Amino acid sequence: MKFFAALTLVAVTAIAGVARAEILPTSFVGPGLVNTPAISSVAAGDAHTCIVRNESVWCTGANSSGQLGLGTFVRTTAFAESSMRQITSVSAGGNTTCAVRIDTTVWCWGTIDTSIDTSGTVVRTNSSTPTQLPIVNAQSVAVGASHSCVLLRDGATWCWGSNRFGQLGNGTRTDSVLPVLVAGHTFTSIDVGTQYSCGVDTSRSVWCWGSNAYHRLGLRSSKSQFTPVRVPKVTAHFVATGDAFTCIINTSQKIQCWGRNQYGQLGALAGSSRISPTTVPVKNPRSLVTGSEFACSTTQAATTWCWGRNRFGQLANGSNIAKSRPQKILTSSSMGAITSLATGTSHACGLNPTIATLWCWGLGTSGQLGDSASSNRTRGTIVWQNGVQLNPIGSATSARLVVTGDISCDYARRATYGVGPLGSQCGEESTANLTANLNPDAVLAVGDLQYEGASISELMSFYEPTWGRFKAKTYPLRGNHEYVTNGAAGYVDYFGPLSPSYWTTDAGGWRIIAVDSWCQGLLFAGCSATSPQTVWLSAQLQKARDEGRCALVAMHHPFVSSGPFATSTVQHLWKAAVAGGADLVVTGHDHHYERFAPLTETGSVATSGGTALIIAGLGGAPTYSLRETAVGSQATDNRQHGVVSLTLTPTGFSSALISAVDGVASDAYSTTCTP
C-alpha cells in the first residue's frame, strides 16, 4: 500500500501541474522474450533496409520494384519477412537487394538485369521474386543502382549490369546481364559506387575502375578506367564508395577520403573535389560505410560518427546542416553500442546484435527506417523486432489474465471529467487498484493505453503512476492513440523490447497472438489480406493448430461493435482470425464492455464453429454511448469502469467483467475450445 500511495502522489502532482515527469524509464521491466532473434547482417538501398534475422531476410521501406522480396509491390513501414531463407548476408543498393545463401549462391530481387536490347543496353525488370545468379562460392555482394559485383571466397570479383564507364572492370564498355570477371586481381574488400567500383587486394593496395568524374578513382586524369587502376600512395584494409567519393580505412587505422566534396563528405570543409586523400578525424575506426553523400564509421571505443550531407538528418545530430566534422551518433540508453552499420542513399541503420535492435536515422518517408512511421528522424529512433515470442503466462494448465484497454487520461481529460470508477469519469486509478486486488498472472493491455497521444512524457506522467506497477507482467498492444506520437515512439520508449507491433506468447495451454490493428500506420495496405502481418497471423494460427493449442487473437480495434467505432479496416485480420480457427478475439477501442457469441468471417452469428469476441474498453478513459445492438451481442456495459478477468485452460476459457466500483463480477461466462 505504501508503494501505491507514493505512485498516487506522483499522479496528483502531475495533475496539479506542479511537476510533470519528462524522464525515460531507467530500465525495461517486463515479461521478456523467449529467444532474442539473431541478426547477422544489415543493408540499406535507396529507400529500403534489409536485415538477416535467423537466416531469413527481413526488409522494410519502398517496394515499387519488389525490392523487399515479399511477393508484392506494396511498401511497408516495419520489417517484414521475405521469402529468402538460409541466408548468410544481405546487400542493397538503389532498388535492388541481393543475398548470399549458406550454399554460397547469390540471389537478387527488385530491379534486376534481365536482357540486352538491340542497342546493347541492359534491360531491367522489376521482380518481387528472388532470381538466382549463375555464380557460386560467393563471400559477399556489393549492390549499386545500375551495376553490382560479387566477391568470391577465393578473392575473385565478378560484376554485371551497366558498363558505360567501364565499371564492370573487364576492359570493355559493354553492358552485361551475366557476371564478368575483373581479371588479374585477388581482392579482400570490394564496393560499388555510382558508375564505378573499388577493391582492396591481398597486398592492401586499393584499385578502382569506372567513371573518374570528380576524381572518385583518386586519379588526376578525368578519364574513365575500364580495368582496375591502382590508387596512388594509399594502402588499406577496407574501401567504401559513395555517389562520387571514396573512403578507406588505411593500414595506419585512419580514415581517408577523396573525390567529390560539396557537402564535406571527405571530412574536409565543403568545396571542390579532391584528388589527394584527406584524413577524417575519427580515432581507431572499426568499420566504414558510405551513403550517397555522407559517410559513417564505428570505432573500437564503441562510438559511431557520421559526416557529410545532412538534408534529411543523415548525421543524426538534430539539424539539417551538412558537417565536414564527424558528428557523434547518440542513441538511447536501451540501445547499447552499435557494432555494425549500413547506409542507404540518405538514411542509415546501426545494429546491436546482442539485443537484436536497430538504431535508424535520416530519410524515412518511404518507411525505410522500419519504425512504423513515414517521416524523417534527425536524431534517430530505436527499432525492435516484430514477430517475437514473449515469455509464457501462468502455467501450461492455467493462466489468469486481466484484459483491458483505453486506459489512462491526460491532464485535460482528468480536469474535464474528474477521477473515479464511473463510466463518465477517468477511471485508471480505480481499475489499477482493482487489478492489484485481482493479482493476475498477467495484464493483456489491448491498446490506447494513454490519452491523448501516448508520448513518453504522458506515459510517465499518467500511465506510469497508476498502471506502471504492473509493467513486469504487462503484455501490451498498440492502438491508434499510440500512433498519435509518430511511429508510436513514446510507446516504444516506454515498453522497449515488448513494444513490437505483433508478437505471440503461451498462456494456460493457449497460444495468444497479438497484432497491430492500426497496421503500422498503413491503415489499408498494412492490414490487407496479403500484408505481412496478416500472413504472419494466419501462419501463427496454423502453428497453434499444429501444436494442439486453442488460440486467442488480441488487437485493439473490433470488427463489430454496439458502440460507435466498429472498424472495417481490420476486416482482413478478423477474417484471418476466424478462418484460422481462433477461439477468441479480445479488443478495446470502443469504450465499453461487450461480449459476442461466436461469429463468422462476416460478423454474423455462427451456426457452428466461429470466433467469440470480447471488447474490453473500460480501462479508464470515459465511456462512449452505446448505439443499436450489434448482431450477436450477448452482454454490454458502459456505466462503470472495470476489467475483464479471463482464465485460460487447455480446453476452454472463462471470463467475467469485474466492476471498479465495487469489485463485483458480472456476465460470468465459460465455454470449451477444441485444440
C-alpha positions, 0 to 999 in steps of 0.5 A: 500500500505504501508503494501505491500511495507514493505512485498516487502522489506522483499522479496528483502532482502531475495533475496539479501541474506542479511537476510533470515527469519528462524522464525515460524509464531507467530500465525495461521491466517486463515479461521478456522474450523467449529467444532474442532473434539473431541478426547477422547482417544489415543493408540499406538501398535507396529507400529500403533496409534489409536485415538477416534475422535467423537466416531469413531476410527481413526488409522494410521501406519502398517496394515499387520494384519488389525490392523487399522480396515479399511477393508484392509491390506494396511498401511497408513501414516495419520489417517484414519477412521475405521469402529468402531463407538460409541466408548468410548476408544481405546487400542493397543498393538503389532498388535492388537487394541481393543475398548470399545463401549458406550454399554460397549462391547469390540471389537478387530481387527488385530491379534486376538485369534481365536482357540486352536490347538491340542497342546493347543496353541492359534491360531491367525488370522489376521482380518481387521474386528472388532470381538466382545468379549463375555464380557460386562460392560467393563471400559477399555482394556489393549492390549499386543502382545500375551495376553490382559485383560479387566477391568470391571466397577465393578473392575473385570479383565478378560484376554485371549490369551497366558498363558505360564507364567501364565499371564492370572492370573487364576492359570493355564498355559493354553492358552485361546481364551475366557476371564478368570477371575483373581479371588479374586481381585477388581482392579482400574488400570490394564496393560499388559506387555510382558508375564505378567500383573499388577493391582492396587486394591481398597486398592492401593496395586499393584499385578502382575502375569506372567513371573518374568524374570528380576524381572518385578513382583518386586519379588526376586524369578525368578519364574513365578506367575500364580495368582496375587502376591502382590508387596512388600512395594509399594502402588499406584494409577496407574501401567504401564508395559513395555517389562520387567519393571514396573512403578507406580505412588505411593500414595506419587505422585512419580514415581517408577520403577523396573525390567529390566534396560539396557537402564535406563528405571527405571530412574536409570543409565543403568545396571542390573535389579532391584528388589527394586523400584527406584524413577524417578525424575519427580515432581507431575506426572499426568499420566504414560505410558510405551513403550517397553523400555522407559517410559513417564509421564505428570505432573500437571505443564503441562510438559511431560518427557520421559526416557529410550531407545532412538534408534529411538528418543523415548525421543524426545530430538534430539539424539539417546542416551538412558537417565536414566534422564527424558528428557523434551518433547518440542513441538511447540508453536501451540501445547499447553500442552499435557494432555494425552499420549500413547506409542507404542513399540518405538514411542509415541503420546501426545494429546491436546484435546482442539485443537484436535492435536497430538504431535508424536515422535520416530519410524515412518517408518511404518507411525505410527506417522500419519504425512504423512511421513515414517521416524523417528522424534527425536524431534517430529512433530505436527499432525492435523486432516484430514477430517475437515470442514473449515469455509464457503466462501462468502455467501450461494448465492455467493462466489468469489474465486481466484484459483491458484497454483505453486506459489512462487520461491526460491532464485535460481529460482528468480536469474535464471529467474528474477521477473515479470508477464511473463510466463518465469519469477517468477511471485508471486509478480505480481499475489499477487498484482493482487489478492489484486486488485481482493479482493476475498472472498477467495484464493483456493491455489491448491498446490506447493505453494513454490519452491523448497521444501516448508520448513518453512524457504522458506515459510517465506522467499518467500511465506510469503512476497508476498502471506502471506497477504492473509493467513486469507482467504487462503484455501490451498492444498498440492502438491508434492513440499510440500512433498519435506520437509518430511511429508510436515512439513514446510507446516504444520508449516506454515498453522497449523490447515488448513494444513490437507491433505483433508478437505471440506468447503461451498462456494456460495451454493457449497460444495468444497472438497479438497484432497491430490493428492500426497496421503500422500506420498503413491503415489499408495496405498494412492490414490487407489480406496479403500484408505481412502481418496478416500472413504472419497471423494466419501462419501463427494460427496454423502453428497453434493448430499444429501444436494442439493449442486453442488460440486467442487473437488480441488487437485493439480495434473490433470488427463489430461493435454496439458502440460507435467505432466498429472498424472495417479496416481490420476486416482482413485480420478478423477474417484471418482470425476466424478462418484460422480457427481462433477461439477468441478475439479480445479488443478495446477501442470502443469504450465499453464492455461487450461480449459476442457469441461466436461469429463468422468471417462476416460478423454474423452469428455462427451456426457452428464453429466461429470466433467469440469476441470480447471488447474490453474498453473500460480501462479508464478513459470515459465511456462512449454511448452505446448505439443499436445492438450489434448482431450477436451481442450477448452482454454490454456495459458502459456505466462503470469502469472495470476489467475483464478477468479471463482464465485460460485452460487447455480446453476452454476459457472463462471470463467475467467483467469485474466492476471498479466500483465495487469489485463485483463480477458480472456476465460470468461466462465459460465455454470449451475450445477444441485444440 
